[in-house]
Amino acid sequence: MIKICSMCSGISIDELKARLGGEVEIEDGCIYECGSELTAYKGEELITADSEDELIESLKKA
């Protein structure tokens, strides 16, 4: 499962699902990493990136 705050990240959940293949379970809400724009959890692993593309690629690999 991926946990991400669409408000802080600026990434649309629909776009994220489309780019990850659509079969991924995504929880949209506060992940308590406010101020860290491109941050998400995949399982228990915190993933950070410098760009939206880098975050999505990291989520695919994790």
Secondary structure, 3 states (H helix, E strand, C coil): CEEECHHHHCCCHHHHHHHHCCCCCEEECCCCCCCCCCEEEECCEEEECCCHHHHHHHHHHC
